[in-house]
Amino acid sequence: MLKKAFYTTTALFLACLVLGLSSSCKKSCVIETADTSSGTILEDISVFPSSGGLTGSMLGQTYHITASHNYASNFEMSLDDGITKTPVNYSSYSILCFPMLVNCEVSFEREVSVNATAGTATYRIRAYQCKEAKCDEQRVVENYVTVPAIPESYTIIYDVDIVEN
């Protein structure tokens, strides 16, 4: 009788343990819905390529677009979320870009800092995405940001990381 009670208690304990572990593994991934920008990124200026997905085929390459860049004439800017667009004034602004392949559930933290003494600018990108996304397809996000003009002579450091939840 004591042996039977021991086996019953042990079986119940193991069943509870298995159920507890399996339910804790099924926690859903939560991604912040809003992207954030900080540092010298000018959030009130939107940048638009003349043709969508301009850099989509160039994953892993970096871009510091100034007046003399081959793509300079391919961009427009807007101060009213795209209602009106004008050519980019490269004497006042630069565009930084780092295309990335991410899944459909993703949020970005973008930050640009400039070190005039060292002649560098650092574009930091953190992409937070769900490891188990609700969709199968991936997409290219170009990560265009507009910043106050950065001289062409500056070295741009790209600090990029994908964090999977």
N, C-alpha and C positions, 0 to 999 in steps of 0.2 A: 504494500500500500504506500509506504514511504517512497519507494522507488518509482512508482507510477506518478505520484505527486511531483517528484523531482523532474521526471521526463516531461510532464505536462507543463510545468512552470518553465522549463528550459525551452520547450517548443514555442510557447507563447512569447517568451523573451526574444528568441531568434526571429519570429514572425514580425514582431514590432520593430526590431532592429532593421530588418530587410525593408519593410514598408517605409520606415523613417528615412533610410538612406536613399531609396529609390525616389521618394517624393522630393528630397532636397536636391537631387540631381536635375530635376525638371524645372528649376527656376528659370523664368524667362529673362532674356537680356533686355535691359532698358537703356536706351540711348537718349541723351539729351537732344531735344528737338532743335534748339537754337544754336547756330554756329556763333563763335565769339571771335572778335578781332581786337587787337591791342597794339600798343607801341605806336609807331608812326603811320600805321595804316589809316588811310583817309576813308572812313566808312560812309561819308556823305557823297562820295564820288563812285558811281558805278562805271565799269569798263565793259565794252562790248566788242568782240571780234567782228570783223565785217562778214565772216562766214562762220557759222556755228561749228564748234569743235575744231578750231584752227590748229591746235596743238595736240589733238587727241591721238594722232598717229606717232607722236614723238615722246612716248612715255619715258620717264627717267631722265629726260634732258631738262636743263634749267634755262630760264629766260630772264634777262634784265633788259627790258625794252626801253630804249631811249630814242632820241630823234634819228640817230644814224643806224639803228637796227633795221635789218631787212624787213621785219614785220611792222615797223612803226606806222606805216600808212594803213595798216589793216585794222586799226582800232579806233573806236569812238568812245567818248565819255559822256556821262549824263549826271546832272545835279538833281534831277527829279525822277529818279527810278526808271529811266528809259523813255519817258514821255517825249523829251527832246534830246537829241544827240548832237554833239559837235566833235570836231577833230581833237585829239589829245594835245594839250599844250605841253610839249616835252621840256620847255624851259622851266616849267613849274612842277611837272610830275614825271615819275617813272612808273613803269608797270613791272611787277615781278610775277613770275609764274613757275609752278612746278606741277606738271600733270601727274596724277596718281590713278591707279586702278583700284576701286573700292567696291564694296557690295552696296545693296540698296538701303541698308540701315546703317547710317553713318552720321557723325557729327564732327565738326572741325573746330579746333582752336588754332588761330593764326596770329602770329606776332612778328613784327619787324622792328629791329633795333639797329641804330646806326652808330658806329664808333668813328667819328671824324679823325681822331688822332691816329688810329690804326689804318684808316682808309678802307674800312670794311662795313658791311651791313649783313645782319643775320636774319634770315627768313625762317622762322620756326613754325612747323606745321605738326599738329598732333591730330590724327584721324582716329576717332573712337568708333569701332564697328562691332556688330554682333558676330561672334564666331559662327553661330548657327542662324544665318539670316532667313527671313521669311520668303526670300526669292532666290532663284538660282543665278540670275544674270548679274554681271558686274558692270560698272560704268566708269567712264573716265571723268574725273573732276580736275579741271585745269588749275584751280587755286589762283586765279588772277587777283591781285591786290594793287591798288593805286597808293603810292607813297609820294611824299615831297621828293623832288628831283634828286636822284643819287648820281653823282658823277660816274661816267663810264669807266674811269680809272679805278674805282673801288672794286674790291673783291667781294662778291656776294657769297655768303656761306648759307647753305641750305641744310637745316637741321630738321629732318623729317622722320616721323615714326608713325606706324599704324599699331594701335593698341586694340587687341581683341578682347571683348568681354564675354 
